Amino acid sequence: MTRPRPARRGRAAAVSLGALLIVATGGGIAAGSLNGSPTGPDAVAVPQVGVPASDFIAQCPATARLVEGAADQGTDPAFAPDSESASTTIRAAILGDAAKRLPGARLQQLDGSTVRTLADRLPTEAAEQEKSTNDNGFTGREARTASGVRETGATVLRVQPLGGQQSTAGAVRSYVAADGDLAGLAAATCQAPSSEQWLTGASTTVGSTALLTLANPSATPSTVDLDLFGAKGRIEAGNTRGIVIAPGQSTSIVLAGLAAGEKSLSVKATSTGAPVTAVIQQSVLRGLTPGGVDYIGPAAAPGERQVVPGVDIQAPKTQKDITSQKGYGDAAPTLSLTVPGTADQRVKVRLVGPKGEVPLPSDGQYTAAAGATTSVALTGVPAGTYTAVVDSEEPVAASVKVTRGTKAKERTDAAWTGAARRLGGEHLVALPQGAASNLVLSAPDGQASVELRPIDSHGVVGKPTTVKVSAGTTAVRKLDSLGDDVVALTLSASGDPVYGSLLATRGSTDISSLALPPATQGPRAVPVDLRY
């Protein structure tokens, strides 16, 4: 709809209004015009006004914590000590530009208190200078890393922009414990705040604890609404609307208090005001035996195609030994599909590995119920690392849960993998400490190439390695093959659409799946119509 033309106040007033729009939205401006988009034969091109780049922000979740008392106690529960062997760390990395500048960067608590400084902030004039026009890819670029950061609370990596563009950076939280109720490996890529997030596949059945944490790392308040999708449809629950999160604060909610007994629960978090981060700490305890711990992070928004890379499936015999035990039925690998719309969806599921597609029951044809979360068992599949490709006529959200163990009567661990976003230009991936990392890539329909550059603990950027991904396959690259001291890497994709995730393992049981961070944002502009 075209807005009414305001009273004539001159060009200066129009420019001031355009500037006010840019400032008021903090640079997060959707394409549009103050007077509507011009159309028709008399349409005049609307000039583009550059939006100043903002700080890169990535928030790491708090370390895994044992909820004290009942598992359905609701908001802001108490926590109890759990493991004597638990180790939790944050690792961060930043990448400089071709002019050999490092952006100012620090790890800080939600309230802004500094945890560790990676690089001092540059003066504004020096940081805003355009980078060298002789930029030859990675020539002259260096990095700065920080490992072994022991902060246990939610932590924010904040990085200064350079040359009018957002800097390239990344961070990761990792947790490892050999004993206690939360024994296992849990790792999460530190995430940028967002106004809408989908977290799929949580469990609130007996023995399972799903702890949703919402955090606001900005300087303005946020109000969050939650939508819950269970096996029988949307779940109406109290205290899911108008959740106010003050600047620099967080709130935690035990999801069983809102939706108990759900084998696979999906949560949509929508915020107004400041964007927020959202993560679910998921753990399982079967009697006295730990069943795994992991973070469920935001996945790709619902779409007609969902690609879930990093589905690690054990041998059928091992699966059977574990799942045949009493109370272990939920340990089978499971695909969760959530349909936000009002019509059931007939979906086609393909499971592709290094040699291509493997057969699924019913030829991979399943029905996902409208407004609900449907579970599909991925059993009878040979051992290997796969990618689940889901196609439907209308949007669905998707994730896969896998369980890893050695034999019956021993503890297991579990990993939740969400649908991935397409890889793009330049991503920086920090690798979790205390685990071996494998990069999982898949190109469902065409050929793709992904260039990797290792970064060592001294900030040296190594030579490139290219991973070729054939159409309809999954490629797995062990990242220790890139060097003995690799703490992070950059990756850039070319060719047909390719998707990826990071699969972290430790020993024969512990496992965690991590989303790859989005590519670095390029320069942004907004159309501003100065006509009157």
N, C-alpha and C positions, 0 to 999 in steps of 0.2 A: 504494500500500500504506500502511495506517495504521500509524504508528510506535507501539511499545509505550509505555504510559503510564508516565512516570517516577515514582519514589517521591515522596510528598507532601513538599514543602519550603516551601510557602507562596507567596503572591503575589510577594513580593520576589524570590525565586529565579527565578520565571517571567519577571518583568520584566528581571532581570539577563541571563537567557539571550537574551531578545529583543534587548536592547541589544548583547550580544556578537555576535549574528548580523549586525546592521546594521554594526557596526564591522569585523568580520572580512571582510566582502565588499566593503568600501569603497564601499558605496552601490549596487553593481550587483546588485540583488536581484531574482530572478524572483518572480512572484506565487506565494504559497504560505503554509503555516501551519506552525508548529512541531509541531503534533499532527496534521497532515493536514487536508484540506478537509472541513468538516462537511457531511454529507448526511443526507437522510431527514427525516421529519416533525418530529423534535426538533432540527433544525439551528438553530444560533444564529449570528447575523451576527458575523463576526470583525472587530474594529476595525482601521482602517487607520492606520498610523503613518508620518508623513512622513519621507522620507529626505533628509538635508541635501544640497543641490546641491554638486557638485564643480566644480573648475576645468574650463573648456573647454580641451581640448588638441587641437591639429592639428599634425601633423608633416609638414614639407616634405622631399622626397627630396633627396639630394645632387645637385649639378649633373651633367650628362652627362659621363661619363669614358670615355676610350679604354682598353680592356683591353689590357695589354701581353703579348705572347707568344701562345701557342696559345689558341684560343677555347674549348678544353674542359679548361682546367687545374683547374677545380673551385672549392674554397672560398677566399674572401679573396684574389683575384688581385691582381697588381700593375697599376698604371695608368701610362700614358705621356702626355706632353703631346701635344696634337693640333692645335688651331687657334689662329692668332694673332689671328683676328677674333672669337673666341667671347666672348659677353657673357652673364652669368648674374645674375639678380636674384630677390629675394623681395619680394613686396608683401603687406601685411597691413592689415586694417581691423577695428575694433571699434565696436560701437554702444552708446550709453548708454541709459538708461531715461528714463521720463517725469518723473522727479524731477531730471533734469539731472545725474545722476551718471554718470561714466565709470568702468568697472571697471578695476582694476589689470591691466596687460597688458605682456608683454615677449616678445621673440623671444630664444631661448636655444639654445645647443648641446645635444646630447644629454646631456652631462655636467652640465648646469645652468648653465654659464657664460653670462652675459648678452651678447647680441649687440646688441640695441637695446631700450630701454624706450619703449613707446607711452604708458603712463599709470602713475603710481605707484599702488601697491596701497592701497586704502582701509582704515582701521581696521576690525576685524571688526564692531564694533557698528554703525558707519555703513553698512557693506555689507549687513548682515543685515536692516536696517529694510525693511519692506514698501514697495513703490513706491506712489506716490500713487494713491488710489482714483479720482482724476479723470483717469486715463489716457485720453487721446483719441487712440489710435493713435500717430502719430508727432509729435504736438504736443510741442514742447519737447525733443525728442530730438536729440542731436548725435552725431557720429562722430569717430573719430581714425584716421588712416591713416599708413602708413609705406611709402615706395616706394624703389626703388633700393638695397635692402639687398644687399650684395655677398658675403655669406657663401656659401661654396661647399659646405660640408659639410651633413649633415642638420641641419635647424633646426626647433625646436618653438615654436609660438605657444601660450602659456599665459595664460589670462584668468580673472580672479576672478569668482565668481558675485555677483549682486546680488539683494537682496530674496528670498533663498531659492531663486532660479532660476538656471539656467545662463545665462551671457551669450551674446549674439549676436556672432559673430566669424567671420573667415575669412582664409585666406592662400593664396598661389599661388606656385609656382616656375616661372620661365621661362628657357629657354636658346635662344640664337640664334647660329648660326655660318655664315659665308658660304664657308668653305673647310675643308679637312681631311676626314678620314674620317667625322667626325660632323657634316658640314655639314647644316643644316636647322633646324627649329624644334621644340622639345620643351617642353611645359608640363604641369604637373600641379597639381590642387587638393590642398592639404595635407590629410591625412586623419587622422581620429580612430583611435586604436588599437582593435583588435577581436580577438576570440578565434577567429573563423573568417572566412576571406577566399578568394574565388575570382578568379583572374587567368587570363583566357582569350585564346588566340590567339597566343601567343609562337611564334617560329620559331628552330630550331636547325640549319637546313640550312647548307650551305657558303656562306660569305659573310655569314651572319646571326649576330649575337651577342645573346643574351638573358641579362641580368645581373639575377638576383633578389637584392634586398636586404631583409633582415628587421631591424627595429630595435625596441628596447625603451626608450621614453621615460619609463618609470615608475621607482619606487624599489624594486621587487621583481623577482626573477628570473623568466624565462619559459622554457618548454620547448616547442619547436615541432616538429610532425610535418608532412611534406609528402606529398601524394598527387598523382601525375602521370598525366595522361590523354593518350595519343597516338593516332595514326591506327589502330593495331591493338589498342588497349585500354589497360588500366592498365599502367604501367611500373614494374617492381620494380627499384629501384636502391639502392645502398648510401648511407649517410650522409643518409638522408631522415627518420630517426626520432631523437627525443631531442636535437634541436639546442638547446643551452642558450645563452640570450642574457642576459647580466648586465645589471643596471640601467644605463641610460645608455650602452648599447653597441649595436653593429649587426654583422651578418655578411653578406657578399655571396657568392653562389654562381653560377658560370657554368653555366647549365642544360644546355649541350651536354655537360658532364661527367657529367650524370645521364641525359640522353635526347638523344643526337645524332641528326641527320638528320630531325627532326620539322618538317613544314611548318606545323602548327598544334598547339601544345602548351598544355594547360591545367594549372594548378597550384592545388591547394587547400591552404591553410596553416591549420593548427589549433593553437592555443596553449593551454597550461595554465599556471596561475600568472598572471602579468601579461599583459594583452592586448598585441599588437604591431602594427606597421604592416608592410605588404608592398607592394613595387612592383617592376616589371620595367623596366629600361632596355633597350629594343630598338633595334638598329641593323642596317643592311644595307649591305654593300659589294660591288658587282659588279665584280670586277677592280680597277681603280683608280678607278671611278666611285662616288661616294657615292649610296646608295639610300634614305637617310632615317634619322631618329632620332626616338624618341618614348618616353614613359612609358606602360606598361600598368599601370593601377591596378586596385584591387578593383572588381568589378562586382556587380550584384544577385545574391543567392544563387539557385541553381537553382529554377525554378518552372514551372508549367504554362503561364504566359504570360511572355514576355520582350519588352521594348520597348527598342530600340536607336536612340536619336535621334542626329542629326548625321552621317549617312552621306553624305559629299560625293563625288559621282560625276562624273567628267569626261566630255566628249563621246566617243561611241564611236570616232570617227576618231582622236582623240588617244590614247585607250586602245590602239587597235590599233597605232599607230605605236610606242608604247612597248613593249607586251607582245610584239610580233613580233620584237624583237631577241633574239639568243641570250642566254640566262640571265635573261630578264626575264619568264618565265612567271608568276612569283609576284607580279607587279605588278598583276594584275587585282584589282578589288574582290572581297573574299571574306568570306563569313559563316562563322564557326566555331560549331559546336554540340557541346556536351559533355553526354553522358548519364551521370550517376553511377550509375544503376540497372542492373539485370541484364537488362532487356528492350529490344530495339530500339524506337525511337520513330518513328512516322509523324507528321511535323510539317508544319504549314501555315505558309508564310512569305508575308507581305504586305509590299510596299514602297510606302509612302505618301508623297506629296510635297505641295506646296502646293495642287494641284488634285485630290488624291485618289490612289487606288491605280493603280499602273502594272503591266502584265502581266509575269509571270515565266515562264520555261520550265516545262513540266509543271504549269502552273497553280499554281506555288509549292508543290507537294507533294514532299517529300523524306523519305528514311529516314535517321535518325541512329542509328549503331551503339551498342549497349549498352556501357557502361564505356569509351567511346572519345570522341575528338574528330573530328567529320566536317566537311569543308570543302565549302562550296557557293559556286560562282562567281556573282557578281551582274553578269553581262555583258549587253550589248545594251540597256542602260537609258539613256534620254535623260539628258543632263547635268542636274544639279540636286542639291538637298539633300533627303535622304529620311530616313524612319524605318523600320527593319525591325521588324515585329511577328511574333513566333514563338509559335504555339500548339501544344501537345502534350498527350497524356493524362497523362504523368508528367513530373516536373521535368527541365528541361534548363538549362544555362548557355549564354550567347550573347555574341558580340562580332563586330564587323566591322572589317576592315582595308581602308583605301583608300590608293592611291598617287596622287601629284599631280606632274605635270611639264608641260613645254611641247612637247617634241619628242624624237625619237630622238637618241641620243648625248649627251644632256645629263643632268645629275644630276637625281634625283627626290627627293621627300620622301614620308613615309608617316605615317599616323595610325591609331591603334587606338581604337575606340569600344566600350565595354562596355555591357551592359544596364543601364538606369537604374532607380532607385527612384522611386516615385510622389512628386510634389511635394506639399508640405504648407503649414504655417502661415507661418513666417518663416525664409527662407534669406538668408545674406549671402554674396555672390559677389565675391571679389577678382579683378580682371581682369589677365591677364598683360601685362607690359610688352614693348614691341618688336613688337607684333602688333595687327592689327585683330580685334575680337571680335564674333561673331554669336551670339545666343541662339537655340537651336533647340528648339522645343516641339511636342509631338504629343499629341493626344487620340484614341486609337484608336477609341473607341466612342461618345463623347458630346461635348457642348459643354463648354468650360472657359474660364475667364478667369484671367489671371496679371497681377497688379499689380506694376509695377516702380517703384522709387525710386532715382534715381542718387545717388551719394555722390562729392563732388569731393575734390581733394587737401587742401582746408582743413577737411574734416570736415563740410561743409554737406550736409544731406539734402535733396534736391530734391523737386519736386512729383511726384505719381504719374502713371504712364502705364499704361494697361490694354491688354494684348494678348489679343484674342479668338481662340480656337482652335476651329475647326469640327470636327465629328466626322469621323474618318477622314482627317485632313489633317496636314500639317506646316507650322508657321508659323516664319518666320525673321525675326528682328529685329536690324538692325544697331545695335550699342550706341553707336556714335559719334553716332547721331541723338538721343541723350539729352543731349548737351552736349559741349563741347570739352575738358572737364577731368574726365571721369568715370573714376575709378580703381576703383570698386566699385559694387555695387548690392544692394538688398534685393529679394526677390521673394516673393510669397505667392500660392497657387493656390486657386481655388474652382471648384465645379461638378463635373463628372465627372472621373475619373482623368486626369491629365495628367503627362507626363514631359518631361525636358529635358536638354540638354547645352550646353556652350560650345564653339564652333568657332572656333579662332584661325588666322589666315592672315597671311602676310607675302609681298608680291610675288606672282608668278604660280606659284611652286613650293612655298614652305614652308607646312606645315599641321600642326596639332595639335588633338586633341580632348580636352576636359576634362570630367570628371564634375562635376555640381553638388553642392555639399556638402549634407548632410542638414539638415532644419529644426532650429531651436533646440529643445532638450528642455524640456518644461514641468515642473511640479512632479511629483515621484514619491512614491509611497507603497507600503508593503508591509503585507500583513495579518499581524498578530501575535496568536496565540491565547494568552490568558492563563489559560485554564482549567486545572484540575489535579484 
